[in-house]
Amino acid sequence: MTNAILLIEDEPDIREMLTFSLERAGYEVWPAETAEQALTLLEGPLPSIVLIDWMLPGMSGIELARRLRRDEHTASLPLIMLTARGEESDKLQGFDIGVDDYVVKPFSPRELLARIKALARRTGQPDDGVLKHGRLVLDLTAHRLAINEHPVSIGPTEFRLLELLMLNPDRVFDRSQLLDRVWGRSVYVEERTVDVHILRLRKVLKPFNLDHLVETVRGVGYRYVRENPG
Ligand code: CA
């Protein structure tokens, strides 16, 4: 999970134009030309939103969406289809397999951005790319952590761990889920590595007496609890 958008579009002009506008709006863009390329990218850390062109050479956009929904690893990724078709039956087919939204070409980057933001809100992602929980502020765009309004130094892996945990408060993650989501499935990392980075994350929070926010759930894994207000 990052502030990244995976964009699958085979037409270079549209891909470049969208990459430019989305980057200007503060997103990190991972461009892919084909569904096959996108599937390879998705073996790594997951993006926060996926934009899929319907008509792609090789595997079609709708087939890609279907695959993502069927795979536990990617099933809950927010998906927007980009399409030249406006036919009602296509739209229904898209919604039927669990596509979250549908943008018909030609569309303006501004319209697409509005849809992305609306979808991010619906799926509980921060609107402005900034996660705020009490004294903890995580800026997903600038990759910065601040506590009590002071910048705090944090490693890239600890940052991604904290981001995933803060986006899913109270949810327990086991070690293999954390490996999948933070490191990605393409790398082989021992489960013990997760414990090492959780320890480092607690060390970052400890000077502020916030290390208890990352709880160990005995025999299962880890969970983030929100700080009690006041
Ligand atoms: Ca196309």
Residues whose N, C-alpha, C, O or C-beta is under 5 A from the ligand:
A	BS01	CA	D10 E11 D53 M55 L56
